[in-house]
Amino acid sequence: MQLERIEVKRMMKPHRPNKSTVGIMTTQTDEHPPFANRGFYRRLCILGSRSGLTVFVFTPQGIDWSRPQVTGYVYDAASKEWVILTFELPAIVYDRCFFTARRQYADYRNALQGLKQQSSVRLLGHGLKGKWDVQQALRRDGRFDRHLPETQPLRSMRTLADWLRQRGEAILKPRGGSQGRGVLLVRRESASPAGTANAAGAAFTVRGRDPRNRAVACGFADAGALLRWLRRFVAQRSYLLQQYLPLQSQNGDAYDVRALVQKDGDGRWKLTGMAVRRGQNGSLTSNLHGGGTVEPIGPFLAREFGPTRAEKLLHELKQLAVGLPEALESCHGRLAELGIDFGVDTDGNSWILEVNSKPGRSIFTYLQDDQAKQDALANPLRYARYLLRQPRAQANVRQKQP
């Protein structure tokens, strides 16, 4: 493992003009340096320096609006050290902020609004809103209706009770969650194929993961007990109620397909890669943070559906992956990359489960796909260089093209 040291260098004047700088804005932590994902940012800093860009990492708290300038961290590959420097506001901001607390979000929101008001600063892409807003945007587009599971906001526990009476089962997921945290499958057991309560005598069952990603599995004798427990579980968080889909392999493992689409050095959308993520045995979701594994998509689909059907499915998923960004940009604004989660049910129907504008890249590490791994890392900087070459008006026009 490569060791990282911190050398503190503070310059009285900004390090260099901002015309060739890319600032990675990330959430501040109590670590030193004060941010997570240092390996990813280290590689971006090194790659940027090789291509004529100055790439540095900063947090919302590092911005001094009175000057204006920012305290940032650059990685010195020669000394293998993180170095603290003072910069002018960067020409390009690559937003990689994630939140676990309201205060973090408030600091981020204030910083983002301030950066948007600076004529010298461009955002590499604008972060998508919550799951509900994304689905509504895709519904309005009209091309993806048959791939969108039925979804509605969880406005009250009565909404869920009515849903369970009609359908027997439902997925509950946080509007703004990720990594499978807080996702639950709620099932009325009397609606199961057996037609009776489960062996433990529970009329309702719940399984999934809590907000700390711990496994949840419990049963309830009646609807009242279930709804009281769920009211405490949901608390004040915003949740969605979604159609349950049978997204399991033939041996019962949950799985989904993760696609990474990114803009390249010409400002055009390209599919960087796709892979299957399989959940642990009995898991509701396939997220890697919950113990899942990664497999190449082609062989997996061929085993599940046969070669002919698998080939058609793979083509359909690729077409969806490259079509979604255009649809979202047309109503949202510039995007730079998207992680798209697809489901394939037991009948071979494909579903759009989630779209994330701040995607991870770990699937390529698991697959040992060196080309996809390199492209996944380099494409944000390639697109940043493209933006720096374009007048603002021209770049804004090109963002709407696929």
BELLIN-V163569 format. One record per pair of residues at least 12 apart in sequence whose C-alpha atoms are under 7 Angstrom apart, sorted by the first residue. I is the first residue (numbers start at 1). J is the second residue. Records with the same first field share a line. If there is no record, write none. Layout:
# BELLIN-V163569
I = J ; J
This chain:
# BELLIN-V163569
4 = 80 ; 81 ; 82
5 = 80 ; 81 ; 82
6 = 81 ; 82 ; 83
7 = 81 ; 82 ; 83 ; 84
8 = 83 ; 84
9 = 83 ; 84 ; 85
10 = 84 ; 85 ; 86
11 = 85 ; 86
14 = 86 ; 87 ; 88
15 = 85 ; 86 ; 87
16 = 87
17 = 88
18 = 88 ; 89 ; 90 ; 91
19 = 91
20 = 53 ; 54 ; 91
21 = 53 ; 54 ; 55 ; 90 ; 91 ; 92
22 = 54 ; 55 ; 56 ; 90 ; 91 ; 92 ; 93 ; 94
23 = 55 ; 56 ; 57 ; 58 ; 90 ; 92 ; 93 ; 94
24 = 56 ; 57 ; 58 ; 93 ; 94 ; 95 ; 96
25 = 57 ; 58 ; 59 ; 60 ; 93 ; 94 ; 95 ; 96 ; 97
26 = 58 ; 59 ; 95 ; 96 ; 97
27 = 59 ; 97 ; 98
28 = 59
42 = 75
45 = 74 ; 75
46 = 77
48 = 381
55 = 74
56 = 72 ; 73 ; 74
57 = 72 ; 73 ; 74
58 = 71 ; 72 ; 73
60 = 107 ; 108 ; 111
68 = 88 ; 89
69 = 87 ; 88 ; 89
70 = 86 ; 87 ; 88 ; 89
71 = 84 ; 85 ; 86 ; 87
72 = 84 ; 85 ; 86 ; 87
73 = 85
90 = 121
91 = 120 ; 121 ; 122
92 = 121 ; 122 ; 123 ; 124 ; 384
93 = 122 ; 123 ; 124
94 = 123 ; 124
96 = 358
124 = 336 ; 384
125 = 334 ; 335 ; 336
126 = 333 ; 334 ; 335
127 = 357
128 = 357
130 = 175 ; 176
131 = 175 ; 176 ; 354
132 = 175
137 = 328
138 = 327
141 = 327
147 = 350 ; 351 ; 352
148 = 351 ; 352
149 = 242 ; 243 ; 351
150 = 242 ; 243
151 = 240 ; 241 ; 242 ; 243
152 = 240 ; 241 ; 242
153 = 239 ; 240 ; 241
154 = 239 ; 240 ; 241
157 = 227
164 = 188
168 = 187 ; 188 ; 191
169 = 186 ; 187 ; 188 ; 244
170 = 185 ; 186 ; 187 ; 241 ; 242 ; 243 ; 244
171 = 184 ; 185 ; 186 ; 241 ; 242 ; 243 ; 244
172 = 184 ; 185 ; 239 ; 240 ; 241 ; 242
173 = 239 ; 240 ; 241
174 = 238 ; 239 ; 240
175 = 238 ; 239 ; 240
179 = 287 ; 289
180 = 285 ; 287
181 = 209 ; 210 ; 211 ; 212 ; 213
182 = 209 ; 210 ; 211
183 = 208 ; 209
184 = 206 ; 207 ; 208 ; 209
185 = 206 ; 207 ; 208
186 = 205 ; 206 ; 207
187 = 204 ; 205 ; 206
188 = 203 ; 204 ; 205
189 = 203 ; 204 ; 205
190 = 203
202 = 219 ; 220 ; 221
203 = 220 ; 221 ; 222
204 = 219 ; 220 ; 221 ; 222
205 = 218 ; 219 ; 220
206 = 218 ; 219
208 = 284
213 = 290
245 = 345
246 = 345 ; 346
247 = 343 ; 344 ; 345 ; 346
248 = 345 ; 346
249 = 304
250 = 304
253 = 278 ; 279 ; 280 ; 281 ; 282
254 = 278 ; 279 ; 283 ; 284 ; 285 ; 286
255 = 276 ; 277 ; 278 ; 279 ; 285 ; 286
256 = 276 ; 277 ; 278 ; 286 ; 341 ; 342 ; 343 ; 344
257 = 274 ; 275 ; 276 ; 277 ; 341 ; 342 ; 343
258 = 274 ; 275 ; 276 ; 339 ; 340 ; 341 ; 342
259 = 273 ; 274 ; 275 ; 321 ; 339 ; 340 ; 341
260 = 272 ; 273 ; 274 ; 338 ; 339 ; 340
261 = 321 ; 337 ; 338 ; 339
262 = 336 ; 337 ; 338 ; 379
263 = 336 ; 337 ; 379 ; 383
264 = 379 ; 382 ; 383
265 = 379 ; 382 ; 383 ; 385 ; 386
266 = 386
267 = 383 ; 386
268 = 402
269 = 322 ; 402
270 = 322
271 = 322
272 = 372 ; 375 ; 376
273 = 372
274 = 297
275 = 294 ; 295 ; 296 ; 297 ; 363
276 = 294 ; 295 ; 296 ; 297
277 = 292 ; 293 ; 294 ; 295
278 = 292 ; 293 ; 294
279 = 291 ; 292 ; 293
280 = 292
294 = 363 ; 366 ; 367
295 = 367
296 = 367
326 = 400 ; 401 ; 402
329 = 400
330 = 400
334 = 399
336 = 380
337 = 357
338 = 355 ; 356 ; 357 ; 358 ; 359
339 = 355 ; 356 ; 357 ; 359
340 = 354 ; 355 ; 356
341 = 353 ; 354 ; 355
361 = 376
